[in-house]
């Protein structure tokens, strides 16, 4: 093949293609780093072992949660629910009204009945729901009185 006047030589063409590919790569990186950013969201995790303790004919469930997300959570008794054995109750009162990222809070739930159905079990599962955050399955250790 003969090069015609005005044609780009091989090395010049290779340099131009490389520059175009670098520009495209830089644009993709800029999108994900500068514009994409991590969304602000609250995420909870259970800290330690949740427990259930007998209280009269019912029981008390305690959970310690930690905010591992990137935004604060408002904790209101009416927005926090726990469902165990087809019974759903609201938290009696969270240990904190607001949970900032990295913070922890203790949630307490009083079940007026149902101890007789769980007294022979070692563990019991429940579903913790916090409005605006989501639902989390929690496994409780049943503490029996001596």
N, CA and C atoms as an extended XYZ file, in Angstrom:
438
Properties=species:S:1:pos:R:3:atomname:S:1:resname:S:1:resid:I:1 pbc="F F F"
N         0.829       -1.171        0.000 N   UNK     1
C         0.000        0.000        0.000 CA  UNK     1
C         0.874        1.234        0.000 C   UNK     1
N         0.471        2.135       -0.789 N   UNK     2
C         1.211        3.386       -0.860 CA  UNK     2
C         0.494        4.449       -0.048 C   UNK     2
N         1.271        5.213        0.654 N   UNK     3
C         0.704        6.326        1.402 CA  UNK     3
C         0.429        7.463        0.438 C   UNK     3
N        -0.742        8.024        0.563 N   UNK     4
C        -1.072        9.159       -0.274 CA  UNK     4
C        -0.838       10.437        0.502 C   UNK     4
N        -0.703       11.460       -0.216 N   UNK     5
C        -0.477       12.752        0.423 CA  UNK     5
C        -1.712       13.119        1.266 C   UNK     5
N        -1.488       13.498        2.518 N   UNK     6
C        -2.584       13.860        3.416 CA  UNK     6
C        -3.001       12.724        4.325 C   UNK     6
N        -2.560       11.501        4.088 N   UNK     7
C        -2.879       10.366        4.964 CA  UNK     7
C        -2.083       10.475        6.258 C   UNK     7
N        -2.668        9.934        7.343 N   UNK     8
C        -1.959        9.890        8.628 CA  UNK     8
C        -1.039        8.685        8.638 C   UNK     8
N         0.140        8.889        9.187 N   UNK     9
C         1.068        7.763        9.277 CA  UNK     9
C         0.634        6.854       10.428 C   UNK     9
N         1.126        5.624       10.441 N   UNK    10
C         0.788        4.627       11.465 CA  UNK    10
C         1.040        5.107       12.889 C   UNK    10
N         2.230        5.628       13.205 N   UNK    11
C         2.492        6.087       14.578 CA  UNK    11
C         1.582        7.231       15.023 C   UNK    11
N         1.301        8.167       14.124 N   UNK    12
C         0.435        9.296       14.473 CA  UNK    12
C        -0.984        8.793       14.742 C   UNK    12
N        -1.471        7.856       13.936 N   UNK    13
C        -2.800        7.271       14.124 CA  UNK    13
C        -2.879        6.525       15.453 C   UNK    13
N        -1.820        5.789       15.807 N   UNK    14
C        -1.780        5.054       17.072 CA  UNK    14
C        -1.836        6.015       18.259 C   UNK    14
N        -1.138        7.127       18.169 N   UNK    15
C        -1.143        8.114       19.245 CA  UNK    15
C        -2.530        8.739       19.398 C   UNK    15
N        -3.174        9.049       18.295 N   UNK    16
C        -4.514        9.636       18.354 CA  UNK    16
C        -5.532        8.671       18.966 C   UNK    16
N        -5.485        7.419       18.577 N   UNK    17
C        -6.401        6.408       19.135 CA  UNK    17
C        -6.158        6.255       20.639 C   UNK    17
N        -4.892        6.246       21.053 N   UNK    18
C        -4.556        6.125       22.477 CA  UNK    18
C        -5.091        7.314       23.261 C   UNK    18
N        -4.956        8.515       22.728 N   UNK    19
C        -5.461        9.712       23.405 CA  UNK    19
C        -6.985        9.687       23.542 C   UNK    19
N        -7.671        9.232       22.525 N   UNK    20
C        -9.130        9.133       22.585 CA  UNK    20
C        -9.552        8.130       23.657 C   UNK    20
N        -8.884        6.978       23.721 N   UNK    21
C        -9.211        5.967       24.726 CA  UNK    21
C        -8.922        6.473       26.146 C   UNK    21
N        -7.835        7.215       26.319 N   UNK    22
C        -7.527        7.789       27.634 CA  UNK    22
C        -8.590        8.811       28.051 C   UNK    22
N        -9.058        9.610       27.099 N   UNK    23
C       -10.092       10.600       27.400 CA  UNK    23
C       -11.396        9.915       27.812 C   UNK    23
N       -11.759        8.838       27.138 N   UNK    24
C       -12.972        8.091       27.487 CA  UNK    24
C       -12.827        7.483       28.885 C   UNK    24
N       -11.670        6.901       29.170 N   UNK    25
C       -11.416        6.326       30.499 CA  UNK    25
C       -11.489        7.372       31.589 C   UNK    25
N       -10.919        8.551       31.355 N   UNK    26
C       -10.960        9.633       32.342 CA  UNK    26
C       -12.392       10.091       32.585 C   UNK    26
N       -13.200       10.134       31.537 N   UNK    27
C       -14.601       10.540       31.686 CA  UNK    27
C       -15.370        9.531       32.533 C   UNK    27
N       -15.120        8.255       32.338 N   UNK    28
C       -15.796        7.206       33.128 CA  UNK    28
C       -15.386        7.301       34.595 C   UNK    28
N       -14.106        7.449       34.865 N   UNK    29
C       -13.625        7.572       36.244 CA  UNK    29
C       -14.216        8.815       36.899 C   UNK    29
N       -14.254        9.931       36.204 N   UNK    30
C       -14.810       11.163       36.753 CA  UNK    30
C       -16.284       10.997       37.095 C   UNK    30
N       -17.019       10.297       36.268 N   UNK    31
C       -18.443       10.073       36.532 CA  UNK    31
C       -18.631        9.323       37.836 C   UNK    31
N       -17.904        8.229       38.017 N   UNK    32
C       -18.095        7.416       39.212 CA  UNK    32
C       -17.526        8.066       40.466 C   UNK    32
N       -16.445        8.799       40.355 N   UNK    33
C       -15.817        9.398       41.532 CA  UNK    33
C       -16.463       10.732       41.888 C   UNK    33
N       -16.630       11.598       40.931 N   UNK    34
C       -17.116       12.937       41.218 CA  UNK    34
C       -18.635       13.058       41.193 C   UNK    34
N       -19.267       12.487       40.213 N   UNK    35
C       -20.705       12.665       40.055 CA  UNK    35
C       -21.520       11.552       40.680 C   UNK    35
N       -21.048       10.307       40.593 N   UNK    36
C       -21.819        9.167       41.091 CA  UNK    36
C       -21.952        9.188       42.593 C   UNK    36
N       -20.842        9.282       43.311 N   UNK    37
C       -20.853        9.356       44.764 CA  UNK    37
C       -21.710        8.303       45.426 C   UNK    37
N       -21.466        8.038       46.679 N   UNK    38
C       -22.271        7.083       47.433 CA  UNK    38
C       -23.557        7.756       47.890 C   UNK    38
N       -24.674        7.074       47.748 N   UNK    39
C       -25.931        7.671       48.190 CA  UNK    39
C       -25.971        7.737       49.716 C   UNK    39
N       -26.636        8.743       50.232 N   UNK    40
C       -26.812        8.877       51.678 CA  UNK    40
C       -27.941        7.940       52.101 C   UNK    40
N       -27.627        6.972       52.943 N   UNK    41
C       -28.656        6.055       53.404 CA  UNK    41
C       -28.316        5.545       54.793 C   UNK    41
N       -29.349        5.178       55.518 N   UNK    42
C       -29.189        4.613       56.849 CA  UNK    42
C       -29.222        3.092       56.740 C   UNK    42
N       -28.308        2.440       57.424 N   UNK    43
C       -28.239        0.986       57.437 CA  UNK    43
C       -28.020        0.559       58.883 C   UNK    43
N       -28.782       -0.424       59.350 N   UNK    44
C       -28.612       -0.877       60.720 CA  UNK    44
C       -28.016       -2.277       60.761 C   UNK    44
N       -27.298       -2.541       61.843 N   UNK    45
C       -26.746       -3.865       62.108 CA  UNK    45
C       -26.978       -4.173       63.577 C   UNK    45
N       -27.182       -5.445       63.885 N   UNK    46
C       -27.377       -5.869       65.266 CA  UNK    46
C       -26.014       -6.057       65.907 C   UNK    46
N       -25.859       -5.521       67.118 N   UNK    47
C       -24.608       -5.632       67.862 CA  UNK    47
C       -24.829       -6.631       68.998 C   UNK    47
N       -23.940       -7.595       69.132 N   UNK    48
C       -24.058       -8.565       70.217 CA  UNK    48
C       -25.180       -9.561       69.990 C   UNK    48
N       -25.624      -10.180       71.074 N   UNK    49
C       -26.669      -11.208       71.015 CA  UNK    49
C       -27.972      -10.652       71.573 C   UNK    49
N       -29.001      -10.519       70.743 N   UNK    50
C       -30.310      -10.107       71.249 CA  UNK    50
C       -30.849      -11.166       72.225 C   UNK    50
N       -31.560      -10.713       73.268 N   UNK    51
C       -32.044      -11.640       74.290 CA  UNK    51
C       -33.535      -11.485       74.540 C   UNK    51
N       -34.112      -12.576       75.040 N   UNK    52
C       -35.498      -12.587       75.510 CA  UNK    52
C       -35.455      -13.069       76.951 C   UNK    52
N       -36.127      -12.320       77.838 N   UNK    53
C       -36.168      -12.651       79.259 CA  UNK    53
C       -37.619      -12.666       79.713 C   UNK    53
N       -37.974      -13.621       80.581 N   UNK    54
C       -39.343      -13.742       81.087 CA  UNK    54
C       -39.723      -12.525       81.914 C   UNK    54
N       -40.935      -12.021       81.662 N   UNK    55
C       -41.526      -10.919       82.421 CA  UNK    55
C       -42.968      -11.285       82.708 C   UNK    55
N       -43.272      -11.838       83.867 N   UNK    56
C       -44.638      -12.265       84.193 CA  UNK    56
C       -45.058      -13.405       83.285 C   UNK    56
N       -46.206      -13.245       82.600 N   UNK    57
C       -46.651      -14.266       81.655 CA  UNK    57
C       -46.104      -13.992       80.260 C   UNK    57
N       -45.495      -12.838       80.088 N   UNK    58
C       -44.927      -12.462       78.798 CA  UNK    58
C       -43.419      -12.486       78.838 C   UNK    58
N       -42.814      -11.706       77.948 N   UNK    59
C       -41.357      -11.629       77.906 CA  UNK    59
C       -40.923      -10.275       77.371 C   UNK    59
N       -39.658       -9.964       77.640 N   UNK    60
C       -39.058       -8.715       77.175 CA  UNK    60
C       -37.929       -9.053       76.216 C   UNK    60
N       -37.957       -8.441       75.051 N   UNK    61
C       -36.911       -8.649       74.045 CA  UNK    61
C       -36.043       -7.401       73.971 C   UNK    61
N       -34.714       -7.596       73.990 N   UNK    62
C       -33.773       -6.477       73.906 CA  UNK    62
C       -32.841       -6.676       72.724 C   UNK    62
N       -32.646       -5.585       71.976 N   UNK    63
C       -31.752       -5.598       70.813 CA  UNK    63
C       -30.895       -4.337       70.870 C   UNK    63
N       -29.598       -4.480       70.624 N   UNK    64
C       -28.718       -3.321       70.471 CA  UNK    64
C       -28.414       -3.211       68.980 C   UNK    64
N       -28.702       -2.026       68.412 N   UNK    65
C       -28.458       -1.809       66.988 CA  UNK    65
C       -27.388       -0.742       66.813 C   UNK    65
N       -26.724       -0.791       65.662 N   UNK    66
C       -25.707        0.201       65.304 CA  UNK    66
C       -26.031        0.725       63.907 C   UNK    66
N       -25.868        2.026       63.724 N   UNK    67
C       -26.068        2.643       62.418 CA  UNK    67
C       -24.748        2.556       61.652 C   UNK    67
N       -24.681        1.671       60.668 N   UNK    68
C       -23.478        1.518       59.854 CA  UNK    68
C       -23.621        2.237       58.517 C   UNK    68
N       -24.672        3.041       58.398 N   UNK    69
C       -24.917        3.784       57.172 CA  UNK    69
C       -24.227        5.136       57.186 C   UNK    69
N       -24.647        6.001       56.271 N   UNK    70
C       -23.988        7.297       56.101 CA  UNK    70
C       -24.874        8.476       56.450 C   UNK    70
N       -26.056        8.230       57.027 N   UNK    71
C       -26.942        9.305       57.438 CA  UNK    71
C       -27.616        8.943       58.756 C   UNK    71
N       -28.091        9.941       59.471 N   UNK    72
C       -28.716        9.712       60.779 CA  UNK    72
C       -30.092        9.068       60.647 C   UNK    72
N       -30.490        8.374       61.724 N   UNK    73
C       -31.798        7.725       61.791 CA  UNK    73
C       -32.552        8.343       62.961 C   UNK    73
N       -33.826        8.675       62.738 N   UNK    74
C       -34.682        9.130       63.832 CA  UNK    74
C       -35.387        7.908       64.397 C   UNK    74
N       -35.251        7.710       65.706 N   UNK    75
C       -35.853        6.549       66.357 CA  UNK    75
C       -37.079        6.985       67.158 C   UNK    75
N       -38.231        6.505       66.734 N   UNK    76
C       -39.492        6.784       67.411 CA  UNK    76
C       -40.162        5.456       67.732 C   UNK    76
N       -40.720        5.328       68.914 N   UNK    77
C       -41.351        4.069       69.328 CA  UNK    77
C       -42.380        3.581       68.319 C   UNK    77
N       -43.133        4.502       67.750 N   UNK    78
C       -44.188        4.102       66.807 CA  UNK    78
C       -43.621        3.627       65.468 C   UNK    78
N       -42.378        3.981       65.147 N   UNK    79
C       -41.765        3.588       63.879 CA  UNK    79
C       -40.932        2.311       63.982 C   UNK    79
N       -40.783        1.769       65.194 N   UNK    80
C       -39.957        0.576       65.401 CA  UNK    80
C       -40.858       -0.559       65.855 C   UNK    80
N       -40.890       -1.631       65.072 N   UNK    81
C       -41.764       -2.766       65.370 CA  UNK    81
C       -40.963       -4.065       65.371 C   UNK    81
N       -41.397       -5.000       66.212 N   UNK    82
C       -40.794       -6.329       66.268 CA  UNK    82
C       -41.909       -7.346       66.213 C   UNK    82
N       -41.762       -8.319       65.306 N   UNK    83
C       -42.765       -9.366       65.161 CA  UNK    83
C       -42.147      -10.703       65.551 C   UNK    83
N       -42.721      -11.314       66.600 N   UNK    84
C       -42.305      -12.642       67.065 CA  UNK    84
C       -43.573      -13.449       67.283 C   UNK    84
N       -43.583      -14.681       66.819 N   UNK    85
C       -44.722      -15.580       67.022 CA  UNK    85
C       -46.043      -14.957       66.573 C   UNK    85
N       -46.046      -14.353       65.401 N   UNK    86
C       -47.240      -13.732       64.813 CA  UNK    86
C       -47.771      -12.565       65.635 C   UNK    86
N       -47.019      -12.093       66.614 N   UNK    87
C       -47.415      -10.935       67.416 CA  UNK    87
C       -46.432       -9.807       67.144 C   UNK    87
N       -46.988       -8.635       66.822 N   UNK    88
C       -46.134       -7.486       66.533 CA  UNK    88
C       -46.352       -6.412       67.592 C   UNK    88
N       -45.241       -5.901       68.141 N   UNK    89
C       -45.323       -4.830       69.134 CA  UNK    89
C       -44.364       -3.715       68.753 C   UNK    89
N       -44.638       -2.524       69.279 N   UNK    90
C       -43.752       -1.376       69.081 CA  UNK    90
C       -42.731       -1.335       70.212 C   UNK    90
N       -41.616       -0.663       69.974 N   UNK    91
C       -40.594       -0.511       71.001 CA  UNK    91
C       -41.167        0.310       72.151 C   UNK    91
N       -40.794       -0.044       73.403 N   UNK    92
C       -41.291        0.721       74.550 CA  UNK    92
C       -40.676        2.114       74.545 C   UNK    92
N       -39.393        2.219       74.413 N   UNK    93
C       -38.730        3.513       74.248 CA  UNK    93
C       -37.280        3.258       73.878 C   UNK    93
N       -36.855        3.738       72.716 N   UNK    94
C       -35.451        3.566       72.325 CA  UNK    94
C       -34.553        4.338       73.291 C   UNK    94
N       -33.326        3.870       73.464 N   UNK    95
C       -32.398        4.541       74.371 CA  UNK    95
C       -31.926        5.885       73.827 C   UNK    95
N       -32.196        6.150       72.558 N   UNK    96
C       -31.801        7.409       71.932 CA  UNK    96
C       -32.858        7.804       70.902 C   UNK    96
N       -33.138        9.104       70.784 N   UNK    97
C       -34.138        9.572       69.821 CA  UNK    97
C       -33.572        9.672       68.410 C   UNK    97
N       -32.252        9.773       68.303 N   UNK    98
C       -31.598        9.878       67.006 CA  UNK    98
C       -30.338        9.017       67.031 C   UNK    98
N       -30.059        8.393       65.913 N   UNK    99
C       -28.896        7.505       65.820 CA  UNK    99
C       -28.020        7.983       64.666 C   UNK    99
N       -26.903        8.622       64.999 N   UNK   100
C       -25.993        9.130       63.971 CA  UNK   100
C       -25.126        7.996       63.437 C   UNK   100
N       -24.481        8.178       62.287 N   UNK   101
C       -23.618        7.128       61.742 CA  UNK   101
C       -22.560        6.697       62.759 C   UNK   101
N       -22.484        5.396       63.006 N   UNK   102
C       -21.537        4.844       63.967 CA  UNK   102
C       -22.090        4.735       65.369 C   UNK   102
N       -23.258        5.311       65.624 N   UNK   103
C       -23.861        5.286       66.956 CA  UNK   103
C       -24.651        4.012       67.212 C   UNK   103
N       -24.871        3.715       68.511 N   UNK   104
C       -25.647        2.532       68.893 CA  UNK   104
C       -26.830        2.950       69.762 C   UNK   104
N       -27.854        2.096       69.798 N   UNK   105
C       -29.027        2.321       70.633 CA  UNK   105
C       -29.590        0.968       71.058 C   UNK   105
N       -30.211        0.951       72.224 N   UNK   106
C       -30.854       -0.265       72.732 CA  UNK   106
C       -32.352       -0.147       72.524 C   UNK   106
N       -32.938       -1.185       71.956 N   UNK   107
C       -34.382       -1.238       71.741 CA  UNK   107
C       -34.967       -2.297       72.662 C   UNK   107
N       -36.064       -1.960       73.345 N   UNK   108
C       -36.725       -2.882       74.262 CA  UNK   108
C       -38.164       -3.057       73.808 C   UNK   108
N       -38.630       -4.315       73.792 N   UNK   109
C       -39.988       -4.651       73.379 CA  UNK   109
C       -40.621       -5.512       74.462 C   UNK   109
N       -41.826       -5.140       74.912 N   UNK   110
C       -42.542       -5.907       75.930 CA  UNK   110
C       -43.687       -6.673       75.278 C   UNK   110
N       -43.644       -7.997       75.408 N   UNK   111
C       -44.718       -8.867       74.941 CA  UNK   111
C       -45.511       -9.294       76.169 C   UNK   111
N       -46.804       -8.986       76.204 N   UNK   112
C       -47.611       -9.256       77.400 CA  UNK   112
C       -47.904      -10.733       77.607 C   UNK   112
N       -47.792      -11.521       76.560 N   UNK   113
C       -48.024      -12.970       76.695 CA  UNK   113
C       -47.120      -13.695       75.710 C   UNK   113
N       -47.145      -15.012       75.772 N   UNK   114
C       -46.383      -15.800       74.816 CA  UNK   114
C       -45.184      -16.508       75.399 C   UNK   114
N       -44.891      -16.303       76.691 N   UNK   115
C       -43.729      -16.974       77.280 CA  UNK   115
C       -43.881      -18.495       77.210 C   UNK   115
N       -45.095      -19.012       77.422 N   UNK   116
C       -45.307      -20.466       77.443 CA  UNK   116
C       -44.952      -21.119       76.105 C   UNK   116
N       -45.054      -20.372       74.997 N   UNK   117
C       -44.737      -20.954       73.688 CA  UNK   117
C       -43.250      -20.944       73.368 C   UNK   117
N       -42.468      -20.116       74.084 N   UNK   118
C       -41.031      -20.059       73.786 CA  UNK   118
C       -40.150      -20.554       74.926 C   UNK   118
N       -40.731      -20.869       76.082 N   UNK   119
C       -39.931      -21.196       77.257 CA  UNK   119
C       -39.043      -22.423       77.070 C   UNK   119
N       -39.406      -23.346       76.187 N   UNK   120
C       -38.608      -24.550       75.970 CA  UNK   120
C       -37.628      -24.409       74.813 C   UNK   120
N       -37.563      -23.246       74.192 N   UNK   121
C       -36.684      -23.044       73.045 CA  UNK   121
C       -35.380      -22.379       73.479 C   UNK   121
N       -34.330      -22.629       72.728 N   UNK   122
C       -33.039      -21.977       72.975 CA  UNK   122
C       -32.954      -20.638       72.241 C   UNK   122
N       -33.513      -20.620       71.028 N   UNK   123
C       -33.504      -19.397       70.221 CA  UNK   123
C       -34.874      -19.176       69.597 C   UNK   123
N       -35.164      -17.918       69.307 N   UNK   124
C       -36.422      -17.544       68.663 CA  UNK   124
C       -36.100      -16.482       67.619 C   UNK   124
N       -36.694      -16.593       66.440 N   UNK   125
C       -36.474      -15.610       65.370 CA  UNK   125
C       -37.581      -14.571       65.377 C   UNK   125
N       -37.216      -13.367       64.972 N   UNK   126
C       -38.178      -12.288       64.856 CA  UNK   126
C       -37.805      -11.360       63.717 C   UNK   126
N       -38.727      -10.500       63.351 N   UNK   127
C       -38.485       -9.532       62.276 CA  UNK   127
C       -38.553       -8.118       62.860 C   UNK   127
N       -37.422       -7.413       62.817 N   UNK   128
C       -37.332       -6.037       63.303 CA  UNK   128
C       -37.540       -5.098       62.116 C   UNK   128
N       -38.504       -4.196       62.242 N   UNK   129
C       -38.790       -3.230       61.184 CA  UNK   129
C       -38.627       -1.819       61.730 C   UNK   129
N       -37.807       -1.028       61.054 N   UNK   130
C       -37.640        0.376       61.406 CA  UNK   130
C       -38.072        1.194       60.193 C   UNK   130
N       -39.086        2.014       60.393 N   UNK   131
C       -39.652        2.826       59.311 CA  UNK   131
C       -38.568        3.696       58.679 C   UNK   131
N       -38.464        3.643       57.369 N   UNK   132
C       -37.492        4.436       56.640 CA  UNK   132
C       -36.137        3.780       56.498 C   UNK   132
N       -35.923        2.652       57.187 N   UNK   133
C       -34.640        1.950       57.106 CA  UNK   133
C       -34.822        0.575       56.476 C   UNK   133
N       -35.772       -0.209       56.992 N   UNK   134
C       -36.029       -1.522       56.424 CA  UNK   134
C       -36.332       -2.563       57.491 C   UNK   134
N       -36.304       -3.826       57.069 N   UNK   135
C       -36.619       -4.958       57.937 CA  UNK   135
C       -35.405       -5.856       58.038 C   UNK   135
N       -35.184       -6.381       59.244 N   UNK   136
C       -34.016       -7.203       59.528 CA  UNK   136
C       -34.456       -8.407       60.344 C   UNK   136
N       -34.026       -9.598       59.956 N   UNK   137
C       -34.319      -10.789       60.756 CA  UNK   137
C       -33.351      -10.841       61.930 C   UNK   137
N       -33.896      -11.089       63.115 N   UNK   138
C       -33.101      -11.119       64.336 CA  UNK   138
C       -33.343      -12.443       65.036 C   UNK   138
N       -32.263      -13.079       65.503 N   UNK   139
C       -32.370      -14.332       66.261 CA  UNK   139
C       -32.050      -14.021       67.713 C   UNK   139
N       -33.006      -14.300       68.600 N   UNK   140
C       -32.885      -14.016       70.026 CA  UNK   140
C       -32.467      -15.264       70.791 C   UNK   140
N       -31.672      -15.067       71.818 N   UNK   141
C       -31.344      -16.137       72.758 CA  UNK   141
C       -32.329      -16.042       73.888 C   UNK   141
N       -32.976      -17.171       74.232 N   UNK   142
C       -33.975      -17.197       75.305 CA  UNK   142
C       -33.253      -17.437       76.627 C   UNK   142
N       -33.385      -16.491       77.544 N   UNK   143
C       -32.777      -16.602       78.873 CA  UNK   143
C       -33.845      -17.129       79.819 C   UNK   143
N       -33.594      -18.297       80.381 N   UNK   144
C       -34.572      -18.919       81.291 CA  UNK   144
C       -34.221      -18.594       82.724 C   UNK   144
N       -35.267      -18.358       83.533 N   UNK   145
C       -35.028      -18.089       84.947 CA  UNK   145
C       -34.609      -19.378       85.642 C   UNK   145
N       -33.770      -19.253       86.657 N   UNK   146
C       -33.259      -20.453       87.331 CA  UNK   146
C       -34.164      -20.940       88.430 C   UNK   146
